[in-house]
Amino acid sequence: MFDHIGYRVRDLPTARRFDEAAAAALGLQVIDNSETSFLVIRSTEALLPFVWIGTEQPAFWSARHQVSASPIHVAFAAKSRAGVDAFHKAVLAAGGTDNGKPGPRGPAAAHCYAAFALDPDGNNIEAGVREPPAA
């Protein structure tokens, strides 16, 4: 399991509007991290794991790294199908682009109901819920 992940965006207010909509639909929170970044967290009592999103170039990146030169995929766990549906509706209203309407995903063994949206920088953001197999 990861401790944290991070990625850069071009426009912090636009990214934050998108990520706040996604977080709210999934019961997560967005908090300030610096003037040029924010975090997506479970709650202020559970800061780890977190997703760092910002415009600054981290010290450990080289000059070759570019914002969304290779779009990433981040998948958030939803608590229910309703949460997946709420995520999809919220991120589209916040400027996201549909990249997969809510529905069953993957092989039957995965038992996943998920939705996908591209954020304003072209990253594929997912919300999904794993369900027990039908009896």
Secondary structure, 3 states (H helix, E strand, C coil): CCCEEEEECCCHHHHHHHHHHHHHHHCCEEEEEECCEEEEECECCECCCEEEEECCCCCCCCCCCCCCCCCCEEEEECCCHHHHHHHHHHHHHCCCEEEEEEEEECCHHHCEEEEEEECCCCCEEEEEEECCCCC
